[in-house]
Amino acid sequence: MTGPAKPADLPSKTGGPKAERLAAALRENLKRRKAQARAKERVGPVPDKESG
């Protein structure tokens, strides 16, 4: 399995406009997921629908 991408390997450095859009979308996705995780921590554990 490969490790995390190095800054030199990021698509925005070499790929042109399409890679820049992809990198921007990935950054926004990461921000959204982090915000969701923080909100979920504040609320507490949510019981699974399947286990109940």
PyMOL Python script that loads the backbone (N, CA, C, O; Angstrom):
from pymol import cmd

cmd.read_pdbstr("""\
ATOM      1  N   MET A   1       0.848  -1.183   0.000  1.00  0.00           N
ATOM      2  CA  MET A   1       0.000   0.000   0.000  1.00  0.00           C
ATOM      3  C   MET A   1       0.887   1.238   0.000  1.00  0.00           C
ATOM      4  O   MET A   1       1.947   1.250   0.625  1.00  0.00           O
ATOM      5  N   THR A   2       0.455   2.270  -0.696  1.00  0.00           N
ATOM      6  CA  THR A   2       1.257   3.478  -0.789  1.00  0.00           C
ATOM      7  C   THR A   2       0.959   4.427   0.361  1.00  0.00           C
ATOM      8  O   THR A   2      -0.118   4.384   0.955  1.00  0.00           O
ATOM      9  N   GLY A   3       1.918   5.278   0.663  1.00  0.00           N
ATOM     10  CA  GLY A   3       1.751   6.260   1.723  1.00  0.00           C
ATOM     11  C   GLY A   3       1.040   7.488   1.205  1.00  0.00           C
ATOM     12  O   GLY A   3       0.576   7.510   0.065  1.00  0.00           O
ATOM     13  N   PRO A   4       0.953   8.513   2.040  1.00  0.00           N
ATOM     14  CA  PRO A   4       0.293   9.751   1.608  1.00  0.00           C
ATOM     15  C   PRO A   4       1.075  10.438   0.493  1.00  0.00           C
ATOM     16  O   PRO A   4       2.292  10.286   0.379  1.00  0.00           O
ATOM     17  N   ALA A   5       0.351  11.192  -0.320  1.00  0.00           N
ATOM     18  CA  ALA A   5       0.979  11.887  -1.441  1.00  0.00           C
ATOM     19  C   ALA A   5       1.929  12.960  -0.936  1.00  0.00           C
ATOM     20  O   ALA A   5       1.646  13.665   0.033  1.00  0.00           O
ATOM     21  N   LYS A   6       3.051  13.064  -1.610  1.00  0.00           N
ATOM     22  CA  LYS A   6       4.000  14.124  -1.297  1.00  0.00           C
ATOM     23  C   LYS A   6       3.551  15.396  -2.010  1.00  0.00           C
ATOM     24  O   LYS A   6       2.875  15.311  -3.035  1.00  0.00           O
ATOM     25  N   PRO A   7       3.908  16.570  -1.496  1.00  0.00           N
ATOM     26  CA  PRO A   7       3.489  17.815  -2.159  1.00  0.00           C
ATOM     27  C   PRO A   7       3.886  17.872  -3.623  1.00  0.00           C
ATOM     28  O   PRO A   7       3.152  18.451  -4.425  1.00  0.00           O
ATOM     29  N   ALA A   8       5.012  17.296  -4.001  1.00  0.00           N
ATOM     30  CA  ALA A   8       5.437  17.320  -5.392  1.00  0.00           C
ATOM     31  C   ALA A   8       4.555  16.432  -6.266  1.00  0.00           C
ATOM     32  O   ALA A   8       4.501  16.623  -7.480  1.00  0.00           O
ATOM     33  N   ASP A   9       3.865  15.469  -5.666  1.00  0.00           N
ATOM     34  CA  ASP A   9       3.040  14.541  -6.425  1.00  0.00           C
ATOM     35  C   ASP A   9       1.609  15.029  -6.616  1.00  0.00           C
ATOM     36  O   ASP A   9       0.837  14.374  -7.317  1.00  0.00           O
ATOM     37  N   LEU A  10       1.230  16.147  -6.021  1.00  0.00           N
ATOM     38  CA  LEU A  10      -0.137  16.620  -6.123  1.00  0.00           C
ATOM     39  C   LEU A  10      -0.454  17.035  -7.555  1.00  0.00           C
ATOM     40  O   LEU A  10       0.394  17.622  -8.227  1.00  0.00           O
ATOM     41  N   PRO A  11      -1.655  16.741  -8.032  1.00  0.00           N
ATOM     42  CA  PRO A  11      -2.006  17.028  -9.424  1.00  0.00           C
ATOM     43  C   PRO A  11      -1.993  18.512  -9.766  1.00  0.00           C
ATOM     44  O   PRO A  11      -1.744  18.867 -10.918  1.00  0.00           O
ATOM     45  N   SER A  12      -2.254  19.384  -8.804  1.00  0.00           N
ATOM     46  CA  SER A  12      -2.317  20.812  -9.107  1.00  0.00           C
ATOM     47  C   SER A  12      -0.957  21.360  -9.553  1.00  0.00           C
ATOM     48  O   SER A  12      -0.899  22.416 -10.182  1.00  0.00           O
ATOM     49  N   LYS A  13       0.114  20.672  -9.241  1.00  0.00           N
ATOM     50  CA  LYS A  13       1.446  21.133  -9.624  1.00  0.00           C
ATOM     51  C   LYS A  13       1.757  20.802 -11.079  1.00  0.00           C
ATOM     52  O   LYS A  13       2.543  21.504 -11.716  1.00  0.00           O
ATOM     53  N   THR A  14       1.149  19.738 -11.616  1.00  0.00           N
ATOM     54  CA  THR A  14       1.562  19.273 -12.932  1.00  0.00           C
ATOM     55  C   THR A  14       0.448  19.089 -13.945  1.00  0.00           C
ATOM     56  O   THR A  14       0.733  18.961 -15.136  1.00  0.00           O
ATOM     57  N   GLY A  15      -0.813  19.070 -13.522  1.00  0.00           N
ATOM     58  CA  GLY A  15      -1.862  18.583 -14.397  1.00  0.00           C
ATOM     59  C   GLY A  15      -2.672  19.596 -15.165  1.00  0.00           C
ATOM     60  O   GLY A  15      -3.471  19.196 -16.013  1.00  0.00           O
ATOM     61  N   GLY A  16      -2.518  20.886 -14.923  1.00  0.00           N
ATOM     62  CA  GLY A  16      -3.312  21.854 -15.657  1.00  0.00           C
ATOM     63  C   GLY A  16      -4.632  22.162 -14.982  1.00  0.00           C
ATOM     64  O   GLY A  16      -4.833  21.831 -13.814  1.00  0.00           O
ATOM     65  N   PRO A  17      -5.541  22.801 -15.724  1.00  0.00           N
ATOM     66  CA  PRO A  17      -6.801  23.282 -15.135  1.00  0.00           C
ATOM     67  C   PRO A  17      -7.684  22.177 -14.568  1.00  0.00           C
ATOM     68  O   PRO A  17      -8.316  22.367 -13.529  1.00  0.00           O
ATOM     69  N   LYS A  18      -7.736  21.025 -15.232  1.00  0.00           N
ATOM     70  CA  LYS A  18      -8.572  19.936 -14.740  1.00  0.00           C
ATOM     71  C   LYS A  18      -8.067  19.455 -13.388  1.00  0.00           C
ATOM     72  O   LYS A  18      -8.859  19.228 -12.473  1.00  0.00           O
ATOM     73  N   ALA A  19      -6.758  19.299 -13.257  1.00  0.00           N
ATOM     74  CA  ALA A  19      -6.182  18.841 -11.998  1.00  0.00           C
ATOM     75  C   ALA A  19      -6.365  19.887 -10.907  1.00  0.00           C
ATOM     76  O   ALA A  19      -6.548  19.537  -9.741  1.00  0.00           O
ATOM     77  N   GLU A  20      -6.318  21.163 -11.271  1.00  0.00           N
ATOM     78  CA  GLU A  20      -6.540  22.223 -10.293  1.00  0.00           C
ATOM     79  C   GLU A  20      -7.967  22.179  -9.766  1.00  0.00           C
ATOM     80  O   GLU A  20      -8.196  22.351  -8.569  1.00  0.00           O
ATOM     81  N   ARG A  21      -8.927  21.947 -10.661  1.00  0.00           N
ATOM     82  CA  ARG A  21     -10.329  21.824 -10.228  1.00  0.00           C
ATOM     83  C   ARG A  21     -10.512  20.608  -9.322  1.00  0.00           C
ATOM     84  O   ARG A  21     -11.228  20.666  -8.323  1.00  0.00           O
ATOM     85  N   LEU A  22      -9.857  19.515  -9.685  1.00  0.00           N
ATOM     86  CA  LEU A  22      -9.950  18.314  -8.863  1.00  0.00           C
ATOM     87  C   LEU A  22      -9.361  18.561  -7.482  1.00  0.00           C
ATOM     88  O   LEU A  22      -9.958  18.183  -6.475  1.00  0.00           O
ATOM     89  N   ALA A  23      -8.194  19.193  -7.428  1.00  0.00           N
ATOM     90  CA  ALA A  23      -7.561  19.475  -6.145  1.00  0.00           C
ATOM     91  C   ALA A  23      -8.437  20.386  -5.298  1.00  0.00           C
ATOM     92  O   ALA A  23      -8.561  20.175  -4.092  1.00  0.00           O
ATOM     93  N   ALA A  24      -9.049  21.400  -5.915  1.00  0.00           N
ATOM     94  CA  ALA A  24      -9.936  22.304  -5.182  1.00  0.00           C
ATOM     95  C   ALA A  24     -11.153  21.551  -4.655  1.00  0.00           C
ATOM     96  O   ALA A  24     -11.573  21.770  -3.519  1.00  0.00           O
ATOM     97  N   ALA A  25     -11.717  20.672  -5.468  1.00  0.00           N
ATOM     98  CA  ALA A  25     -12.874  19.893  -5.039  1.00  0.00           C
ATOM     99  C   ALA A  25     -12.502  18.971  -3.882  1.00  0.00           C
ATOM    100  O   ALA A  25     -13.281  18.807  -2.943  1.00  0.00           O
ATOM    101  N   LEU A  26     -11.329  18.375  -3.946  1.00  0.00           N
ATOM    102  CA  LEU A  26     -10.893  17.492  -2.867  1.00  0.00           C
ATOM    103  C   LEU A  26     -10.678  18.264  -1.571  1.00  0.00           C
ATOM    104  O   LEU A  26     -11.009  17.777  -0.490  1.00  0.00           O
ATOM    105  N   ARG A  27     -10.121  19.473  -1.681  1.00  0.00           N
ATOM    106  CA  ARG A  27      -9.929  20.300  -0.478  1.00  0.00           C
ATOM    107  C   ARG A  27     -11.272  20.654   0.152  1.00  0.00           C
ATOM    108  O   ARG A  27     -11.431  20.574   1.370  1.00  0.00           O
ATOM    109  N   GLU A  28     -12.245  21.048  -0.684  1.00  0.00           N
ATOM    110  CA  GLU A  28     -13.571  21.384  -0.165  1.00  0.00           C
ATOM    111  C   GLU A  28     -14.238  20.164   0.466  1.00  0.00           C
ATOM    112  O   GLU A  28     -14.889  20.276   1.505  1.00  0.00           O
ATOM    113  N   ASN A  29     -14.075  19.009  -0.157  1.00  0.00           N
ATOM    114  CA  ASN A  29     -14.647  17.777   0.383  1.00  0.00           C
ATOM    115  C   ASN A  29     -14.038  17.473   1.742  1.00  0.00           C
ATOM    116  O   ASN A  29     -14.751  17.090   2.670  1.00  0.00           O
ATOM    117  N   LEU A  30     -12.730  17.638   1.868  1.00  0.00           N
ATOM    118  CA  LEU A  30     -12.059  17.381   3.141  1.00  0.00           C
ATOM    119  C   LEU A  30     -12.559  18.341   4.215  1.00  0.00           C
ATOM    120  O   LEU A  30     -12.796  17.929   5.351  1.00  0.00           O
ATOM    121  N   LYS A  31     -12.723  19.615   3.867  1.00  0.00           N
ATOM    122  CA  LYS A  31     -13.241  20.589   4.830  1.00  0.00           C
ATOM    123  C   LYS A  31     -14.634  20.197   5.304  1.00  0.00           C
ATOM    124  O   LYS A  31     -14.938  20.261   6.495  1.00  0.00           O
ATOM    125  N   ARG A  32     -15.483  19.787   4.352  1.00  0.00           N
ATOM    126  CA  ARG A  32     -16.851  19.403   4.691  1.00  0.00           C
ATOM    127  C   ARG A  32     -16.867  18.174   5.591  1.00  0.00           C
ATOM    128  O   ARG A  32     -17.620  18.123   6.564  1.00  0.00           O
ATOM    129  N   ARG A  33     -16.045  17.194   5.271  1.00  0.00           N
ATOM    130  CA  ARG A  33     -16.002  15.978   6.081  1.00  0.00           C
ATOM    131  C   ARG A  33     -15.485  16.253   7.487  1.00  0.00           C
ATOM    132  O   ARG A  33     -15.978  15.673   8.455  1.00  0.00           O
ATOM    133  N   LYS A  34     -14.493  17.135   7.606  1.00  0.00           N
ATOM    134  CA  LYS A  34     -13.985  17.492   8.934  1.00  0.00           C
ATOM    135  C   LYS A  34     -15.059  18.211   9.744  1.00  0.00           C
ATOM    136  O   LYS A  34     -15.216  17.961  10.939  1.00  0.00           O
ATOM    137  N   ALA A  35     -15.798  19.106   9.087  1.00  0.00           N
ATOM    138  CA  ALA A  35     -16.867  19.821   9.786  1.00  0.00           C
ATOM    139  C   ALA A  35     -17.953  18.851  10.242  1.00  0.00           C
ATOM    140  O   ALA A  35     -18.480  18.986  11.346  1.00  0.00           O
ATOM    141  N   GLN A  36     -18.289  17.880   9.404  1.00  0.00           N
ATOM    142  CA  GLN A  36     -19.286  16.886   9.783  1.00  0.00           C
ATOM    143  C   GLN A  36     -18.804  16.056  10.957  1.00  0.00           C
ATOM    144  O   GLN A  36     -19.579  15.748  11.863  1.00  0.00           O
ATOM    145  N   ALA A  37     -17.522  15.691  10.949  1.00  0.00           N
ATOM    146  CA  ALA A  37     -16.971  14.891  12.045  1.00  0.00           C
ATOM    147  C   ALA A  37     -16.989  15.683  13.345  1.00  0.00           C
ATOM    148  O   ALA A  37     -17.305  15.136  14.402  1.00  0.00           O
ATOM    149  N   ARG A  38     -16.651  16.972  13.273  1.00  0.00           N
ATOM    150  CA  ARG A  38     -16.687  17.807  14.481  1.00  0.00           C
ATOM    151  C   ARG A  38     -18.110  17.929  15.010  1.00  0.00           C
ATOM    152  O   ARG A  38     -18.326  17.865  16.221  1.00  0.00           O
ATOM    153  N   ALA A  39     -19.079  18.104  14.122  1.00  0.00           N
ATOM    154  CA  ALA A  39     -20.473  18.218  14.531  1.00  0.00           C
ATOM    155  C   ALA A  39     -20.952  16.908  15.149  1.00  0.00           C
ATOM    156  O   ALA A  39     -21.706  16.915  16.121  1.00  0.00           O
ATOM    157  N   LYS A  40     -20.521  15.808  14.594  1.00  0.00           N
ATOM    158  CA  LYS A  40     -20.929  14.507  15.114  1.00  0.00           C
ATOM    159  C   LYS A  40     -20.341  14.272  16.504  1.00  0.00           C
ATOM    160  O   LYS A  40     -21.000  13.684  17.361  1.00  0.00           O
ATOM    161  N   GLU A  41     -19.108  14.724  16.735  1.00  0.00           N
ATOM    162  CA  GLU A  41     -18.482  14.594  18.058  1.00  0.00           C
ATOM    163  C   GLU A  41     -19.275  15.361  19.108  1.00  0.00           C
ATOM    164  O   GLU A  41     -19.446  14.882  20.229  1.00  0.00           O
ATOM    165  N   ARG A  42     -19.756  16.539  18.756  1.00  0.00           N
ATOM    166  CA  ARG A  42     -20.505  17.368  19.705  1.00  0.00           C
ATOM    167  C   ARG A  42     -21.822  16.704  20.093  1.00  0.00           C
ATOM    168  O   ARG A  42     -22.225  16.753  21.255  1.00  0.00           O
ATOM    169  N   VAL A  43     -22.487  16.087  19.132  1.00  0.00           N
ATOM    170  CA  VAL A  43     -23.786  15.463  19.372  1.00  0.00           C
ATOM    171  C   VAL A  43     -23.607  14.189  20.187  1.00  0.00           C
ATOM    172  O   VAL A  43     -24.423  13.895  21.060  1.00  0.00           O
ATOM    173  N   GLY A  44     -22.566  13.441  19.919  1.00  0.00           N
ATOM    174  CA  GLY A  44     -22.336  12.180  20.605  1.00  0.00           C
ATOM    175  C   GLY A  44     -22.566  11.022  19.664  1.00  0.00           C
ATOM    176  O   GLY A  44     -22.939  11.222  18.508  1.00  0.00           O
ATOM    177  N   PRO A  45     -22.350   9.828  20.139  1.00  0.00           N
ATOM    178  CA  PRO A  45     -22.516   8.667  19.270  1.00  0.00           C
ATOM    179  C   PRO A  45     -23.977   8.467  18.860  1.00  0.00           C
ATOM    180  O   PRO A  45     -24.888   8.575  19.680  1.00  0.00           O
ATOM    181  N   VAL A  46     -24.172   8.180  17.600  1.00  0.00           N
ATOM    182  CA  VAL A  46     -25.511   7.952  17.064  1.00  0.00           C
ATOM    183  C   VAL A  46     -25.715   6.451  16.965  1.00  0.00           C
ATOM    184  O   VAL A  46     -24.885   5.768  16.365  1.00  0.00           O
ATOM    185  N   PRO A  47     -26.793   5.908  17.531  1.00  0.00           N
ATOM    186  CA  PRO A  47     -27.010   4.461  17.442  1.00  0.00           C
ATOM    187  C   PRO A  47     -27.237   4.016  15.999  1.00  0.00           C
ATOM    188  O   PRO A  47     -27.906   4.696  15.221  1.00  0.00           O
ATOM    189  N   ASP A  48     -26.670   2.871  15.663  1.00  0.00           N
ATOM    190  CA  ASP A  48     -26.851   2.331  14.315  1.00  0.00           C
ATOM    191  C   ASP A  48     -28.273   1.819  14.140  1.00  0.00           C
ATOM    192  O   ASP A  48     -28.853   1.252  15.067  1.00  0.00           O
ATOM    193  N   LYS A  49     -28.823   2.015  12.975  1.00  0.00           N
ATOM    194  CA  LYS A  49     -30.172   1.542  12.686  1.00  0.00           C
ATOM    195  C   LYS A  49     -30.191   0.017  12.582  1.00  0.00           C
ATOM    196  O   LYS A  49     -31.175  -0.622  12.956  1.00  0.00           O
ATOM    197  N   GLU A  50     -29.097  -0.568  12.070  1.00  0.00           N
ATOM    198  CA  GLU A  50     -29.047  -2.009  11.835  1.00  0.00           C
ATOM    199  C   GLU A  50     -28.874  -2.796  13.137  1.00  0.00           C
ATOM    200  O   GLU A  50     -29.404  -3.899  13.264  1.00  0.00           O
ATOM    201  N   SER A  51     -28.137  -2.237  14.104  1.00  0.00           N
ATOM    202  CA  SER A  51     -27.825  -2.999  15.326  1.00  0.00           C
ATOM    203  C   SER A  51     -28.965  -2.959  16.342  1.00  0.00           C
ATOM    204  O   SER A  51     -28.934  -3.710  17.317  1.00  0.00           O
ATOM    205  N   GLY A  52     -29.959  -2.113  16.145  1.00  0.00           N
ATOM    206  CA  GLY A  52     -31.011  -1.951  17.140  1.00  0.00           C
ATOM    207  C   GLY A  52     -32.218  -2.671  16.836  1.00  0.00           C
ATOM    208  O   GLY A  52     -33.180  -2.614  17.601  1.00  0.00           O
TER     209      GLY A  52
END
""", "prot")
cmd.dss("prot")
cmd.show_as("cartoon", "prot")
cmd.util.cbc("prot")
cmd.orient("prot")
